[in-house]
Amino acid sequence: MVGRLVFAVPGDLATPTGGYAYDRRMIAELRRLGWSVDVVDLGNGFPHPDATQRAAAQARLLAVPEGRPIVVDGLAFGVLPEVAEQLSGRPLIALVHHPLALETGVGPAEAETLRNSERRALAATRGVVVTSEATARILTADFAVPAARITVARPGNDAVTAAHRDGDGTVRLLSVGAVVPRKGFDVLVAALATLADLPWRLTIAGDRTRDPEAAARLDRDIARHKLGDRIAVTGAVSNERIAELYAEADAFVLASRFEGYGMALADAIAYGLPVVATKAGAIADTVPAAASLLVAPDDVGALAAALRRLIERPDERRRLAVAAGVAARELPSWADSARRFSRAIEAVT
């Protein structure tokens, strides 16, 4: 059963982050399955909207015709509990990439406010879609969402060809993600600063406009450690350029403090790259142990040790790369994920 639905997102759907990339692709795939999808822009300012922004988002959601399924991205949904309650008798679905209270930099008082707000909003839904089993567990344990109401629709992966890497003696590291505190680029730079004796280069690709303070700190860290000739920070780049960067890399590294899934990590696996990352959030579920070296978040020494092991030992890189290639065959396609999402919508209508 397919029909017409509303997919509500906060702000510009073209925003270059993993969450928005998921939304864009899922909308396209749902349309391929036959759904007529109306995209509703809830406006800017989320997850900290002012009164005017909140009122505008409320008006747009309440204007949706009765009976039409509504999917609301969690970046906005978690701070709109009053609106969720007004829509509680309707086919309402929350899409939770990761709980708002778990964003890095949120203080204890604000985290508690966000947690209570999101818990209240989620209680008003008929269904919840999450992008990982780890997030599903968090919502059940900490947000009182019944497991039966949750659907896991992991991000999909397109088929890609892992490039043959000849190697020139320099290990090319890649890290992809918006430059925000949660991604832990400060930890990554600090770890690499202890490895100046090794032959490596790092490219960081990701939006620098989301958090100007974090971007400025990254620049300062690179300059302070005198790594400007070894670390390139590109900002947001095209999908074509991202594909080239994965194909050119020897290994992928991400020092995140939390991930609700980690699309960039799954992409690395798809390209057959060995991964060095943290155990935060859903990363251990996303990245197979056989293809990765995982350490605790915020542990500069452990991250440096894992990177040293990978850079110094080409046999280790090859071993992990082979395991990544095997794991890549098990990644879901976007069509697979969309079918799961579609069933979640059908279940509430």
N, C-alpha and C positions, 0 to 999 in steps of 0.2 A: 504494500500500500504506500503510495506516494501522494503528495499534494503540495500545498503551498505553505511555506513557513517563513518566519522572520528570524534573521541572524543579527543580533544586536552587538555592536562593538564600540568601544570608546575611542573616538578620534579617528585618525586616518588609517584605513585598512592597509595602506602601503607601508606603514612604519616598519623599518628593517630590524625586527626582533623575531626570535623563534616563535613566540606566542602568536604574533600577527601572521607569520608565515604559515603556521598551522591553520589559523582561521581562513586565510585566503585559499589554501589548497583544499581544505575541507568543504568550503562553499562550492568550489569548482567541481569537486568529486560528487557532492550531493546533487548538483545539477545534472551531472552525467548519469546519475541513477534515476533521474526523472523528477526530482524535487524542483519546484519553482521557489527560488530563494530570494527574498527581499532583504537586502542589507540595510540596516538602520544604524546610522551614526549617532551614538549617544553623546557626542561632544567631548571636549578636552577636559583636562584637570584631574582625571582619575589616576590613582585611587584616593585623591584628596580634593574632590570637587567643592567649589564654593556653593553658596545657596542658589545662585542663578543657574549654575551648571547642573546642579542636582535637580532643580525644578524642570529644566529643559529635558533632561533624560527621562524624568518621570512622565512628562507629557507625551514624549515619543513612544514610550512603552505602553502607556494606557490607551493610546490611540490605535493600537493593533486590534483588528476586528476580533470579536469573540470567537473562540473555537480554534483559532489559528495557533499552531505551535510556535513558541518563542524560545530561542536559544540565546542566552545572554553570556557574553564573555566575563569570566570571573574578575578581571581587573576592575570592572564596574560593579558587577553583581554583588560582590561582598560588602560594598558600602551603600547598598540601596535596599536595606531590609524592609523599610516601610513600603516601597514599591513592590517588592517581592510578595509581601503579605496581601497587598491589594490585588495581585494577580494569582493568588494561591489556589483559586478554584479553576484555574485555566491550565492548559498543557504547557507548563513552564519548565525549562531545562537550564541548569547552570553548567557552564563549561569551565572547569577549574584547572588551570595550568599548574598553579601551586598556590597554597593559602597565602593571603596577603600578609598575615602576621609573621611569616617566615622570611620576609625580605630582609636582607642584610642592612643594618643601620637603623632598624626600627627599635626604639627603646622599649623597656618592659611595659610602661603604662600604655603607650600607643599600641603595642602588640596585643595587650589584653583587650583594648577597645576594638581593634580590628577583628580579633578572634571572636568576640561576642557578637559583633555586627555580622560577620560572615556565617556564624553558627545560626543566628536568627534568620538570615536570608535563606540559607540552605534548607532550613526546616519548612519553608513555604513551597519548595519545589516538588514536582512529581518525579523528576529524574535528575541525575547528576552525571555528567560525562567528565572523566579525568583522562590524563594522558599517560598514566603509569600505574602499576599495581602499588607502588610505594605511596603515591598520593591517595589512592583508594584506602589504604590502611590508615593513613593519617586522618582522613575525613571520618572514618568509622570510629577510630579511637578518641580523637580530640574534638570532633565537631558533631558527634551524635547522628551522623547520617547512616541509616540502615544500609548494610552491604547490598541488600536486594535492590536498592534504588540506584546503585552506582554501576555505570558501564565504563570499562576501560577501552578507550580507542586510541591506541598508541599512534604517534606520528608515523606516517609511512615513509618509504624510501623508494626512489626511482632506481632502476637498474643502471649501474655505471660500470665502467671498465677501469680496474685498478691499473695505474701506469707502471711500466717497468722502470725501476730506479737504478741507474748505473752507479751513482755515487761518485763523488769527487773528493772524498775525504772529509767534507763538511756535512754535518748532520743538520738537515733543514727541518726545523720545528715549526708547527702551525698551531695557533690558538684562535678560535672563532667565537665571538660573543660581544654583545653590547658592552661598552666600557662603563660598568656600574660596579659598586662595591661587591655585590654578590658574586661576581665572576672571579674575584681573587687575583686580579692582575698584579696587585702589589706583592702578594706572596710569590707569584711566579717570577717577577723581576728580582726579588730578593734571593730566591733560590738560584737563579741563573747567575747572579752576581758572584756566587761562590764557585762557579765553574768556569772561570775565565781561562783556565789552563786547557780547556777542551775545545775541539773544533765544532762550533755550532752557530747557527743563525736562527732567529725567531721572527716570524711574521704574525702580528696580531691584527685580525680583520674583524671589524665590528663598529657599530654606530657610536660615534664620540659625542653626540648631541644630547643623549638621554640624561646625562649627569655631568655637566661641565666641570664640577669640582673633582669628580673621579678622573675625568680625562686629564685635567691639569696635574693631578697627583701622579698619574701614570707618567706623564712627560717629565715631571720633576724626578721621579724615581729612576727613570732611564738615564737622565742627565747626571744625577748624583752618583750613580754607579758606573758612569762613563761607558755606557753600553749603546750609545747612539749609533755606532757603526755596526752593531750586531743585532739590534732589534728594530724592525720596521713596523710602524703602526699606520695602517692604511685608511682607517675609518671604514664606513660602510662601502661595500663594493657590489658590483652586479653579480647576478647568479652565475654568469659565465666566468667571471674572474674568480669567484669562490671555487668553482669546479676546477679551474686551472691550479689554484693554490693547493687544493687537496691532492691533485695529481702530481704536483711537484714536490710535495712534502715527503720526508722520511718517517716522521712520527707526529702524533697529535698530542697536545697537552692542554689541560684545563684545570685550573686550581679553584673551582667554584666552592663557595661556602654552602650552597644549596642548589639543587636542580629538581624540578618537578618531573623531568624526563631527561632532557639533554639531547636535542635534535642534532647539534653539531657533533656530539660524540657518536651518535648512530651513523651520521654521514661519514665520519672517519672510519668506522668499521666497514661501511659499504665500499669505501675506497681501499680497503685492505691495509689500513694504517695501524701500527702498534699505538697504544694509548697509554699516557700517563695522566692520571686524574686523581680526584679525591673520592672518598666513600660517601659524600654528602647526598642526602635525599635519595633520589631514584637512580643515581649513577651506577651503583653496584648491580641494579636490575637491568640497566640499559647496556652496560659494557660487560661482555663475558670476561670472567677471571682469566681465562686462558689467553686472552688477547690484550691484557692490560696489566699495568702496575698501579695499584690504588693505594693511596695514603690518607691519613686523617686530614680534614680541612684545617687550614691555618697553621700547618706544621712545615715551616720553611726547611728545616733540616731533613725531614723525611722526603719531601718533594725533591730536594736537591740530590739526595741519595738515589732516588728512583731515576731521575734524569741522568745522573752520572752513569748508572748501570746501563741505561739504554744507549747513551752516546758512546761509551767506551767499548760496548760489546755488539758488534754487527750481528753475531750469531743470535743474540737475544732479540734484536730487532727483527731478524728473519723469522724466528720462532713465533713471536707475537703476531707478525704480519700474516703468517700462514694460518694461525688460529682466527685472526680477523676475517680472512677470506672465507673460511669455513662458516663462521658466524654470520657473515653477510648474506648467505643463502637462506638464513632463517628469519631475516628481517621482514616485517609485514610490508606489503605494498600499500600505496595510498588507497587503491580500490578496496583492499581488505579492510582498512581502517574505516573508510566511508561506509561500508556495509554495516559495520558494528555501530557506527554513529546513527545510521539510518534506522536500525532496529531499535535504538534507544528512543528515537523520536516517535516511531510507530507505537512503542509501548505506552506512551503517555497520551495518545490521541484516541 
